[in-house]
Each structure stands twice: as structure tokens, then as C-alpha cells.
Amino acid sequence: MSEELDKRKKKILQAIIEEYIETAEPVSSGNLVEELNCSSATIRNEMAELEKIGFLEKPHTSAGRVPSQKGYRYYVDELVRDDKISKKEMEIIRDRLETRVNDLEELTKIATTTLSEITHYTTIAIAPDVQNHTIIDIKFVLLGSRVLMAVILTDSGIIRESIIKFDEDITQEQVDDLTFLFKNKLVGKPLETMNGPLEEFIMTEMKTGINIIKKVIEEINKIIVDSQKIYLDGANKVVDMPEFKKVDVAKDFLNVLDAKDLVADVLNTGMADDINIYIGEETEKEELKNFSIVTFNHLVEGRDIGTIGIIGPTRMDYSKVISVMKYISKKLNDDFKKGKY
């Protein structure tokens, strides 16, 4: 941030942004006199300075001020609190995350739902990237003369299945060969091992037809590479917010939710194990210019448990969102260290 604000300007900017987040109404000097213990004239002068350097904007229909994108950015970088979470909310998070899960994807879904429940924003999450997870079992089941099911189990408990259809008959003997060879080559290795060298190995070691082998590897690759699942929760949470009374903003939001990959792209660009905040045009995506996205990529004990993001208006309660995200992250880390997952 090029500008450095003095203590009074920081206090006034913080008060304006938090008042605007709370009320969705432009903030005038009179709103802040009691809170800041300053005269109205002093506050007006400081507000004029903050507007001059681009931290505040003046709507045409009001004498008050609202934060600019630049103002929000300064706020989240320098002024935001991370303790805006109640004991009751902590209890809810602890209760939700105590739920027994079979795999990390299920844990991601629970964390996503909990985050939406407490913040009242829409959450979008990307399930863990399984390519680096270790294979502990792989098997093939013949479902018909030309239909095969492949099942892969990883060390995180995540199961990947694929139904493979062939243009020629396959026998149980060929299926047994597939299971034996794939297990020998893949068990104990990361899923990303499923690539060109594996195909070459199988081709040279196996008597099964080349077309069958190629088809199996192709289909398994699909469930590995294209398997990052996207979860959405709380899509209805924002419809009553003032911003969404504008038809164009509401339409943009619905389009974003319909094309979840837009937000997924943003989620995938964040730094691992850190909270990342994108305000309005910072995403460089036209469809997201009216929204803010806060993301967190959870790496717990070196294990990827997915990336969770919150999407809402730029008038987002960043303090609440960050506080809740940090507490969920702490709880997950503590529980992993205790061996609960």
C-alpha cells in the first residue's frame, strides 16, 4: 500500500467500513461522532482527505461516504480484526467437526457447510487434490463381458471408481491379470504415477490386448486428473442483501454460481495454508467485479484437505469471515494432531 495513514485516519476509515458493513448505508460524520469522540467537523475533514486519496467514495444520492475497493484492501491488510467469533459459534464449529468421517472429502464438505452456517455467506469448496495421495489398494471387477469396474483406495480414505466399457469381450483371467499387475505397480505409490511409463510397463508385462489396457489406463486417468469435486453451500444466503436488489448484480451472482469453475479458478490461485482475499476487480474476472472472495487452502500435517472459499458482496464482513476461517483451521489442525482423522 503506497499511502500510510496516521492513527486518526486509520481509526476513522475502520469505523466507516465497519459501519457500512453493518448497515449498507453511506456513512456520514454524524454517525461517528459518539464512537470516535471527535467533532463532526474534524471527522468531515478527515473523510474528505480519505476520499481524496481514494479510500472512500461519495455516492451521488447521499452526503455520506462508502468504502472504495482501495479502502477495503487497506482495511483487510492493515485494520481487520480476527477475533470476531463468539463462544457459541466456537461450540458449533467444534460440534460439527466432531462428526466421524470416512475420508477427507467428507471433512471438506462439513467444514464448508459449517462456514456458511456461521457467516451467512455462500461457500464454495474444492475437494482435496488426490493426485499426491498414496494408493493402498486397487482392484477390477468384471460386471459383464464388456464392462469392468475399477476401484482405487487411497491412504486418505478417498475412493475413486470408474465403469469402463469395451468394444470387445474380456475374460476373468484378463481381469485377474490387470488386478495383479496394477497392484504390483501402483500400491504404495502416489496416484500421479498413473502416466505414460505405467502404460509402457503394463504393455510389456501383460498378455491382454493393447486396446483393453489403453482403455483401462485412459479411464483411470480421468477419475484421477478430473476428480476435483466442487461443493456449494448457502447459495440462498445472500439474496436478502441490499446489493442483490440490483438486477444486474443478482444476475451476475447466479451466473457465477452456475459456472462454479470461475470461483474454482480463484480458489486454485491462492497461497497454500494462508487466507487469501480477492476484492472486486482484483480477481481479473469481469463476472466477479461486484464480489469479494476469501479463500483458504487447508494443509494439515502436510495433507491437503481441500480449498474453501466464501463469496459475497464487497461489503463483506471480512472480520467475521477471517475469524471463523482461522478457528476452523485451528480446530482441524488440533484434531489431526490428536489422530481424530
Buried (B, 14 or more C-beta within 10 A) or exposed (E): EEEEBEEEBBBBBBBBBBBBBEEEBBBBBEBBBEEBEBEEEBBBBBBEBBBEBEBBBBEEEEEBBBBBBBBBBBBBEEBBEBEBBEEEBBEBBBEBBEEEBEBBBBBBBBBBBBBBBBBBBBBBBBBBBBBBBBBBEBBBEBEEEEEBBBEBBBEBBBBBEBEBEBEEEBEEEBBEBBBEBBBEBBEEEBBEBBEEEBBEBBEEBBEBEEEBBEBBBEBBBEBBBEBBBEBBBBBEBBEEBEBBEEEEBBEBBEEBBEEBEBBBEBBBBBEEBEBBBBBBEBBEBEBBBBBBBBBBBBBBEEBBBBBBBBBBBBBBBBBBBBBBBBBBBEBBBEBBEEEEB
